[in-house]
């Protein structure tokens, strides 16, 4: 769960840096969740 929160915070800061709406986080999260083995936690 800690890894998931780190990924979320990273995505949040990334979306802020590129000045996009918070909704842009979800596509990023989807891509990261597919690549990271979070399902094992």
N, C-alpha and C positions, 0 to 999 in steps of 0.2 A: 504493500500500500504506500510505503514511503517513496518507492520508485515512481509510482503513478502520480503522486503529488509533485514530485520533482519535474516530471514530464509536463504536467499541467502548468506549473509555474514558469517553466521554460517557454512553453507555447504562449503563455500570457504575456511575458516580457517581449517575446518575438513579435507578437501582434501589435504591441505598443510601439515598438521600434519602427515598424513599417507603417504605422498610423492607419491600421485597419480596424474595423469594428470587432468587438469581442466575438462575434459570430464566426469570424475567420479562424478561431481557435479549433472549432470542431472538426473541420477537414484535416487540419494538422494533427489533431489528436487521433483521428481515425487512422491516418497513415502511420503514426508512431506506434499505436497499439497493435497494428498488424505486423510491424517489424520487431517489436519488443515482446519477449516471452512473459508478458504480465499475467497470462492465464495460469501460469504455474504457481503464482503466489496464493 
